[in-house]
Amino acid sequence: MPPSKSPSASVLPPATAKHYVALDAVGNCAVVDAKPEDDLKIIGDSGGYASWESANKALKEAKAECLSRPG
């Protein structure tokens, strides 16, 4: 009988997944899944956030640096 594979090992996300809050030259901010290129500024933790929720929280806290949108 062949050894069984653990299904949980194949469904786990990569341990190195990071999320960044990026600011472009115009002042638009967004959460991105990869380290921003040189043309974007990282806001908050320059090492990235472990979860999307943490990055979104940092984005909300950085709204003074981001372009204000009406509505």
Backbone atoms as SQL, in Angstrom:
CREATE TABLE atoms (id INTEGER PRIMARY KEY, chain TEXT, resi INTEGER, resn TEXT, atom TEXT, x REAL, y REAL, z REAL);
INSERT INTO atoms VALUES
  (1, 'A', 1, 'MET', 'N', 0.850, -1.175, 0.000),
  (2, 'A', 1, 'MET', 'CA', 0.000, 0.000, 0.000),
  (3, 'A', 1, 'MET', 'C', 0.902, 1.247, 0.000),
  (4, 'A', 2, 'PRO', 'N', 0.683, 2.200, -0.933),
  (5, 'A', 2, 'PRO', 'CA', 1.524, 3.400, -0.993),
  (6, 'A', 2, 'PRO', 'C', 1.238, 4.319, 0.194),
  (7, 'A', 3, 'PRO', 'N', 2.248, 5.073, 0.626),
  (8, 'A', 3, 'PRO', 'CA', 2.014, 6.000, 1.737),
  (9, 'A', 3, 'PRO', 'C', 1.035, 7.084, 1.327),
  (10, 'A', 4, 'SER', 'N', 0.199, 7.458, 2.255),
  (11, 'A', 4, 'SER', 'CA', -0.798, 8.490, 1.942),
  (12, 'A', 4, 'SER', 'C', -0.208, 9.878, 2.168),
  (13, 'A', 5, 'LYS', 'N', -0.626, 10.795, 1.328),
  (14, 'A', 5, 'LYS', 'CA', -0.184, 12.183, 1.470),
  (15, 'A', 5, 'LYS', 'C', -1.159, 12.922, 2.368),
  (16, 'A', 6, 'SER', 'N', -0.625, 13.809, 3.146),
  (17, 'A', 6, 'SER', 'CA', -1.475, 14.630, 4.001),
  (18, 'A', 6, 'SER', 'C', -2.123, 15.709, 3.142),
  (19, 'A', 7, 'PRO', 'N', -3.451, 15.779, 3.085),
  (20, 'A', 7, 'PRO', 'CA', -4.110, 16.788, 2.248),
  (21, 'A', 7, 'PRO', 'C', -3.850, 18.204, 2.751),
  (22, 'A', 8, 'SER', 'N', -3.603, 18.365, 4.029),
  (23, 'A', 8, 'SER', 'CA', -3.401, 19.712, 4.564),
  (24, 'A', 8, 'SER', 'C', -2.096, 20.319, 4.060),
  (25, 'A', 9, 'ALA', 'N', -1.111, 19.518, 3.745),
  (26, 'A', 9, 'ALA', 'CA', 0.171, 20.044, 3.276),
  (27, 'A', 9, 'ALA', 'C', 0.032, 20.701, 1.909),
  (28, 'A', 10, 'SER', 'N', -0.893, 20.250, 1.089),
  (29, 'A', 10, 'SER', 'CA', -1.027, 20.797, -0.256),
  (30, 'A', 10, 'SER', 'C', -1.938, 22.016, -0.316),
  (31, 'A', 11, 'VAL', 'N', -2.695, 22.295, 0.725),
  (32, 'A', 11, 'VAL', 'CA', -3.629, 23.424, 0.683),
  (33, 'A', 11, 'VAL', 'C', -3.165, 24.616, 1.507),
  (34, 'A', 12, 'LEU', 'N', -2.042, 24.497, 2.172),
  (35, 'A', 12, 'LEU', 'CA', -1.541, 25.616, 2.956),
  (36, 'A', 12, 'LEU', 'C', -0.951, 26.680, 2.049),
  (37, 'A', 13, 'PRO', 'N', -1.188, 27.968, 2.356),
  (38, 'A', 13, 'PRO', 'CA', -0.585, 29.019, 1.541),
  (39, 'A', 13, 'PRO', 'C', 0.919, 29.072, 1.787),
  (40, 'A', 14, 'PRO', 'N', 1.654, 29.649, 0.868),
  (41, 'A', 14, 'PRO', 'CA', 3.101, 29.758, 1.073),
  (42, 'A', 14, 'PRO', 'C', 3.409, 30.543, 2.339),
  (43, 'A', 15, 'ALA', 'N', 4.404, 30.111, 3.083),
  (44, 'A', 15, 'ALA', 'CA', 4.747, 30.761, 4.347),
  (45, 'A', 15, 'ALA', 'C', 5.316, 32.148, 4.121),
  (46, 'A', 16, 'THR', 'N', 5.774, 32.441, 2.922),
  (47, 'A', 16, 'THR', 'CA', 6.404, 33.729, 2.645),
  (48, 'A', 16, 'THR', 'C', 5.440, 34.756, 2.069),
  (49, 'A', 17, 'ALA', 'N', 4.148, 34.460, 2.007),
  (50, 'A', 17, 'ALA', 'CA', 3.184, 35.409, 1.456),
  (51, 'A', 17, 'ALA', 'C', 3.168, 36.676, 2.296),
  (52, 'A', 18, 'LYS', 'N', 3.345, 37.805, 1.642),
  (53, 'A', 18, 'LYS', 'CA', 3.330, 39.100, 2.300),
  (54, 'A', 18, 'LYS', 'C', 2.416, 40.038, 1.534),
  (55, 'A', 19, 'HIS', 'N', 1.873, 41.003, 2.241),
  (56, 'A', 19, 'HIS', 'CA', 1.011, 42.020, 1.652),
  (57, 'A', 19, 'HIS', 'C', 1.597, 43.377, 2.018),
  (58, 'A', 20, 'TYR', 'N', 1.570, 44.298, 1.057),
  (59, 'A', 20, 'TYR', 'CA', 2.174, 45.606, 1.248),
  (60, 'A', 20, 'TYR', 'C', 1.152, 46.694, 0.966),
  (61, 'A', 21, 'VAL', 'N', 1.302, 47.832, 1.653),
  (62, 'A', 21, 'VAL', 'CA', 0.498, 49.003, 1.356),
  (63, 'A', 21, 'VAL', 'C', 1.387, 49.893, 0.495),
  (64, 'A', 22, 'ALA', 'N', 0.951, 50.151, -0.735),
  (65, 'A', 22, 'ALA', 'CA', 1.759, 50.898, -1.688),
  (66, 'A', 22, 'ALA', 'C', 1.112, 52.230, -2.029),
  (67, 'A', 23, 'LEU', 'N', 1.945, 53.249, -2.214),
  (68, 'A', 23, 'LEU', 'CA', 1.528, 54.599, -2.585),
  (69, 'A', 23, 'LEU', 'C', 2.211, 54.953, -3.902),
  (70, 'A', 24, 'ASP', 'N', 1.412, 55.349, -4.920),
  (71, 'A', 24, 'ASP', 'CA', 2.027, 55.725, -6.193),
  (72, 'A', 24, 'ASP', 'C', 2.309, 57.220, -6.227),
  (73, 'A', 25, 'ALA', 'N', 2.911, 57.688, -7.300),
  (74, 'A', 25, 'ALA', 'CA', 3.328, 59.093, -7.424),
  (75, 'A', 25, 'ALA', 'C', 2.151, 60.061, -7.420),
  (76, 'A', 26, 'VAL', 'N', 0.972, 59.610, -7.808),
  (77, 'A', 26, 'VAL', 'CA', -0.217, 60.457, -7.852),
  (78, 'A', 26, 'VAL', 'C', -0.861, 60.580, -6.470),
  (79, 'A', 27, 'GLY', 'N', -0.632, 59.593, -5.616),
  (80, 'A', 27, 'GLY', 'CA', -1.211, 59.597, -4.279),
  (81, 'A', 27, 'GLY', 'C', -2.239, 58.512, -4.038),
  (82, 'A', 28, 'ASN', 'N', -2.384, 57.591, -4.994),
  (83, 'A', 28, 'ASN', 'CA', -3.297, 56.466, -4.827),
  (84, 'A', 28, 'ASN', 'C', -2.637, 55.388, -3.979),
  (85, 'A', 29, 'CYS', 'N', -3.394, 54.812, -3.067),
  (86, 'A', 29, 'CYS', 'CA', -2.890, 53.746, -2.200),
  (87, 'A', 29, 'CYS', 'C', -3.662, 52.460, -2.456),
  (88, 'A', 30, 'ALA', 'N', -2.980, 51.340, -2.263),
  (89, 'A', 30, 'ALA', 'CA', -3.615, 50.038, -2.424),
  (90, 'A', 30, 'ALA', 'C', -2.809, 48.985, -1.686),
  (91, 'A', 31, 'VAL', 'N', -3.473, 47.887, -1.347),
  (92, 'A', 31, 'VAL', 'CA', -2.801, 46.722, -0.786),
  (93, 'A', 31, 'VAL', 'C', -2.431, 45.825, -1.963),
  (94, 'A', 32, 'VAL', 'N', -1.170, 45.420, -2.005),
  (95, 'A', 32, 'VAL', 'CA', -0.688, 44.559, -3.088),
  (96, 'A', 32, 'VAL', 'C', -0.059, 43.298, -2.500),
  (97, 'A', 33, 'ASP', 'N', -0.040, 42.232, -3.288),
  (98, 'A', 33, 'ASP', 'CA', 0.448, 40.927, -2.828),
  (99, 'A', 33, 'ASP', 'C', 1.932, 40.688, -3.072),
  (100, 'A', 34, 'ALA', 'N', 2.596, 41.609, -3.725),
  (101, 'A', 34, 'ALA', 'CA', 4.026, 41.463, -3.992),
  (102, 'A', 34, 'ALA', 'C', 4.727, 42.759, -3.609),
  (103, 'A', 35, 'LYS', 'N', 5.995, 42.665, -3.258),
  (104, 'A', 35, 'LYS', 'CA', 6.744, 43.855, -2.878),
  (105, 'A', 35, 'LYS', 'C', 6.732, 44.842, -4.044),
  (106, 'A', 36, 'PRO', 'N', 6.315, 46.085, -3.790),
  (107, 'A', 36, 'PRO', 'CA', 6.205, 47.072, -4.868),
  (108, 'A', 36, 'PRO', 'C', 7.553, 47.378, -5.515),
  (109, 'A', 37, 'GLU', 'N', 7.483, 47.747, -6.784),
  (110, 'A', 37, 'GLU', 'CA', 8.664, 48.163, -7.530),
  (111, 'A', 37, 'GLU', 'C', 9.129, 49.517, -7.012),
  (112, 'A', 38, 'ASP', 'N', 10.245, 49.980, -7.522),
  (113, 'A', 38, 'ASP', 'CA', 10.845, 51.232, -7.068),
  (114, 'A', 38, 'ASP', 'C', 9.967, 52.459, -7.295),
  (115, 'A', 39, 'ASP', 'N', 9.027, 52.399, -8.251),
  (116, 'A', 39, 'ASP', 'CA', 8.191, 53.567, -8.535),
  (117, 'A', 39, 'ASP', 'C', 7.048, 53.728, -7.529),
  (118, 'A', 40, 'LEU', 'N', 6.907, 52.800, -6.601),
  (119, 'A', 40, 'LEU', 'CA', 5.883, 52.883, -5.557),
  (120, 'A', 40, 'LEU', 'C', 6.536, 52.962, -4.190),
  (121, 'A', 41, 'LYS', 'N', 5.937, 53.738, -3.300),
  (122, 'A', 41, 'LYS', 'CA', 6.434, 53.867, -1.936),
  (123, 'A', 41, 'LYS', 'C', 5.662, 52.899, -1.041),
  (124, 'A', 42, 'ILE', 'N', 6.365, 52.215, -0.164),
  (125, 'A', 42, 'ILE', 'CA', 5.713, 51.329, 0.797),
  (126, 'A', 42, 'ILE', 'C', 5.325, 52.162, 2.013),
  (127, 'A', 43, 'ILE', 'N', 4.072, 52.041, 2.420),
  (128, 'A', 43, 'ILE', 'CA', 3.574, 52.730, 3.607),
  (129, 'A', 43, 'ILE', 'C', 3.453, 51.700, 4.719),
  (130, 'A', 44, 'GLY', 'N', 3.784, 52.085, 5.923),
  (131, 'A', 44, 'GLY', 'CA', 3.676, 51.166, 7.053),
  (132, 'A', 44, 'GLY', 'C', 4.891, 50.257, 7.131),
  (133, 'A', 45, 'ASP', 'N', 4.653, 48.986, 7.391),
  (134, 'A', 45, 'ASP', 'CA', 5.725, 48.011, 7.574),
  (135, 'A', 45, 'ASP', 'C', 6.409, 47.711, 6.240),
  (136, 'A', 46, 'SER', 'N', 7.647, 48.149, 6.077),
  (137, 'A', 46, 'SER', 'CA', 8.359, 47.938, 4.815),
  (138, 'A', 46, 'SER', 'C', 8.679, 46.472, 4.570),
  (139, 'A', 47, 'GLY', 'N', 8.577, 45.641, 5.610),
  (140, 'A', 47, 'GLY', 'CA', 8.798, 44.211, 5.462),
  (141, 'A', 47, 'GLY', 'C', 7.555, 43.467, 5.036),
  (142, 'A', 48, 'GLY', 'N', 6.435, 44.163, 4.956),
  (143, 'A', 48, 'GLY', 'CA', 5.176, 43.551, 4.549),
  (144, 'A', 48, 'GLY', 'C', 4.372, 43.049, 5.739),
  (145, 'A', 49, 'TYR', 'N', 3.124, 42.774, 5.489),
  (146, 'A', 49, 'TYR', 'CA', 2.200, 42.274, 6.511),
  (147, 'A', 49, 'TYR', 'C', 1.888, 40.809, 6.234),
  (148, 'A', 50, 'ALA', 'N', 1.757, 40.033, 7.278),
  (149, 'A', 50, 'ALA', 'CA', 1.510, 38.596, 7.144),
  (150, 'A', 50, 'ALA', 'C', 0.093, 38.300, 6.663),
  (151, 'A', 51, 'SER', 'N', -0.847, 39.214, 6.926),
  (152, 'A', 51, 'SER', 'CA', -2.227, 38.960, 6.513),
  (153, 'A', 51, 'SER', 'C', -2.784, 40.151, 5.742),
  (154, 'A', 52, 'TRP', 'N', -3.744, 39.843, 4.889),
  (155, 'A', 52, 'TRP', 'CA', -4.433, 40.869, 4.106),
  (156, 'A', 52, 'TRP', 'C', -5.158, 41.828, 5.052),
  (157, 'A', 53, 'GLU', 'N', -5.724, 41.299, 6.124),
  (158, 'A', 53, 'GLU', 'CA', -6.456, 42.118, 7.087),
  (159, 'A', 53, 'GLU', 'C', -5.537, 43.148, 7.746),
  (160, 'A', 54, 'SER', 'N', -4.336, 42.744, 8.128),
  (161, 'A', 54, 'SER', 'CA', -3.371, 43.669, 8.737),
  (162, 'A', 54, 'SER', 'C', -2.978, 44.765, 7.756),
  (163, 'A', 55, 'ALA', 'N', -2.782, 44.411, 6.512),
  (164, 'A', 55, 'ALA', 'CA', -2.415, 45.398, 5.495),
  (165, 'A', 55, 'ALA', 'C', -3.560, 46.375, 5.252),
  (166, 'A', 56, 'ASN', 'N', -4.790, 45.879, 5.220),
  (167, 'A', 56, 'ASN', 'CA', -5.945, 46.765, 5.037),
  (168, 'A', 56, 'ASN', 'C', -6.109, 47.718, 6.218),
  (169, 'A', 57, 'LYS', 'N', -5.843, 47.244, 7.412),
  (170, 'A', 57, 'LYS', 'CA', -5.898, 48.107, 8.593),
  (171, 'A', 57, 'LYS', 'C', -4.867, 49.225, 8.471),
  (172, 'A', 58, 'ALA', 'N', -3.663, 48.887, 8.037),
  (173, 'A', 58, 'ALA', 'CA', -2.608, 49.891, 7.846),
  (174, 'A', 58, 'ALA', 'C', -2.993, 50.878, 6.748),
  (175, 'A', 59, 'LEU', 'N', -3.665, 50.392, 5.718),
  (176, 'A', 59, 'LEU', 'CA', -4.124, 51.262, 4.635),
  (177, 'A', 59, 'LEU', 'C', -5.114, 52.289, 5.166),
  (178, 'A', 60, 'LYS', 'N', -6.064, 51.848, 5.988),
  (179, 'A', 60, 'LYS', 'CA', -7.047, 52.765, 6.570),
  (180, 'A', 60, 'LYS', 'C', -6.376, 53.791, 7.474),
  (181, 'A', 61, 'GLU', 'N', -5.353, 53.371, 8.207),
  (182, 'A', 61, 'GLU', 'CA', -4.640, 54.278, 9.107),
  (183, 'A', 61, 'GLU', 'C', -3.777, 55.272, 8.339),
  (184, 'A', 62, 'ALA', 'N', -3.423, 54.964, 7.097),
  (185, 'A', 62, 'ALA', 'CA', -2.555, 55.828, 6.297),
  (186, 'A', 62, 'ALA', 'C', -3.339, 56.739, 5.367),
  (187, 'A', 63, 'LYS', 'N', -4.641, 56.854, 5.552),
  (188, 'A', 63, 'LYS', 'CA', -5.445, 57.607, 4.595),
  (189, 'A', 63, 'LYS', 'C', -5.041, 59.080, 4.495),
  (190, 'A', 64, 'ALA', 'N', -4.343, 59.635, 5.487),
  (191, 'A', 64, 'ALA', 'CA', -3.863, 61.013, 5.399),
  (192, 'A', 64, 'ALA', 'C', -2.825, 61.149, 4.285),
  (193, 'A', 65, 'GLU', 'N', -2.059, 60.067, 4.012),
  (194, 'A', 65, 'GLU', 'CA', -1.055, 60.093, 2.952),
  (195, 'A', 65, 'GLU', 'C', -1.644, 59.765, 1.587),
  (196, 'A', 66, 'CYS', 'N', -2.826, 59.171, 1.586),
  (197, 'A', 66, 'CYS', 'CA', -3.436, 58.720, 0.335),
  (198, 'A', 66, 'CYS', 'C', -4.370, 59.778, -0.229),
  (199, 'A', 67, 'LEU', 'N', -4.549, 59.732, -1.527),
  (200, 'A', 67, 'LEU', 'CA', -5.432, 60.636, -2.227),
  (201, 'A', 67, 'LEU', 'C', -6.849, 60.443, -1.718),
  (202, 'A', 68, 'SER', 'N', -7.501, 61.518, -1.337),
  (203, 'A', 68, 'SER', 'CA', -8.885, 61.433, -0.870),
  (204, 'A', 68, 'SER', 'C', -9.812, 61.268, -2.052),
  (205, 'A', 69, 'ARG', 'N', -10.737, 60.380, -1.908),
  (206, 'A', 69, 'ARG', 'CA', -11.743, 60.135, -2.948),
  (207, 'A', 69, 'ARG', 'C', -13.107, 60.570, -2.422),
  (208, 'A', 70, 'PRO', 'N', -13.870, 61.325, -3.208),
  (209, 'A', 70, 'PRO', 'CA', -15.211, 61.716, -2.752),
  (210, 'A', 70, 'PRO', 'C', -16.134, 60.508, -2.682),
  (211, 'A', 71, 'GLY', 'N', -17.062, 60.580, -1.750),
  (212, 'A', 71, 'GLY', 'CA', -18.106, 59.562, -1.648),
  (213, 'A', 71, 'GLY', 'C', -17.663, 58.376, -0.973);
